[in-house]
Amino acid sequence: MLGRREVKISELKEFDAAEVLTDDESILHYLKLAFEEGNPREIQGALGAVVRARGLTALARDPDIEREALYIALSRDGNPDFATIMKVIGALGIKLVPAVA
């Protein structure tokens, strides 16, 4: 077959959700799924992807959020406190609204 070649695992690019979160609708849907899953690490990762999609530097202009602290808090190994999560959500222009499950 013409044009076909084997691809090595090392040549594959790791998926980054931030690259496909291009509008508010996709961002809200992605976050909704993460919150419905209920896993704190999934929520943290989803927020991190949204922050990267929106631009970490722009979000870190908020006087209560330091860029480096934000990057660390939303990394896979980060452990953000609830106040940081709420600051990020607020800076993204999103509200958390309780609902009965």
C-alpha positions in Angstrom: 0.0 0.0 0.0 1.2 3.4 -0.9 1.8 6.0 1.8 1.5 3.7 4.7 4.1 3.4 7.3 4.3 2.1 10.8 4.0 4.6 13.6 6.0 4.2 16.8 4.4 4.9 20.2 7.1 7.4 20.9 6.0 9.4 17.8 2.4 9.8 19.1 1.5 13.0 20.7 -0.2 12.9 24.1 -3.7 14.1 24.1 -4.3 17.5 25.7 -7.9 18.5 26.2 -6.8 22.2 26.2 -6.3 21.9 22.5 -9.9 21.1 21.8 -11.6 23.3 24.3 -12.1 26.2 21.9 -15.4 27.8 23.0 -17.5 28.3 26.1 -19.9 25.5 25.2 -17.2 22.9 24.9 -15.6 24.2 28.1 -18.8 24.0 30.1 -19.6 20.6 28.8 -16.2 19.3 29.7 -16.3 20.7 33.2 -19.9 19.4 33.7 -18.7 15.9 32.9 -15.8 16.2 35.3 -18.0 17.4 38.1 -20.6 14.6 37.4 -17.8 12.1 37.6 -17.1 13.4 41.1 -13.4 12.4 41.2 -11.4 15.4 42.7 -8.4 14.6 40.5 -10.6 14.6 37.4 -12.1 17.9 38.4 -8.6 19.3 39.0 -7.3 18.0 35.7 -10.4 19.5 33.9 -9.9 22.9 35.5 -6.2 22.7 34.5 -7.1 22.0 30.9 -9.6 24.8 30.8 -7.0 27.2 32.3 -4.5 26.2 29.6 -7.2 26.6 26.9 -8.1 30.0 28.1 -4.5 31.0 28.7 -2.7 30.6 32.0 -1.1 34.0 31.9 -4.3 35.8 31.3 -6.0 34.0 34.2 -3.1 34.6 36.5 -3.6 38.4 36.1 -6.2 38.1 38.8 -4.5 39.7 41.8 -5.4 36.7 44.1 -3.9 34.1 41.8 -0.2 33.7 41.3 0.8 32.2 37.9 3.3 29.7 39.3 1.1 28.7 42.2 -1.8 28.2 39.8 0.4 26.0 37.5 1.5 23.8 40.4 -2.0 23.6 42.0 -3.6 22.4 38.8 -0.9 20.0 37.7 -1.4 16.2 38.0 0.6 16.2 41.3 -0.8 19.4 42.7 -3.0 19.6 45.7 -5.0 22.8 45.5 -7.1 23.9 48.5 -10.8 24.6 48.0 -10.1 28.4 48.1 -7.8 28.1 45.1 -10.4 26.0 43.2 -13.0 28.7 43.9 -10.7 31.5 42.8 -10.0 29.6 39.5 -13.7 28.9 38.9 -14.5 32.6 39.6 -11.7 33.9 37.4 -13.0 31.6 34.6 -16.4 33.3 34.9 -18.1 30.1 36.1 -20.5 29.6 39.0 -20.9 26.5 41.0 -24.6 25.9 41.7 -25.7 23.1 44.0 -28.3 20.7 42.7 -30.0 17.6 44.1 -28.5 14.4 42.6 
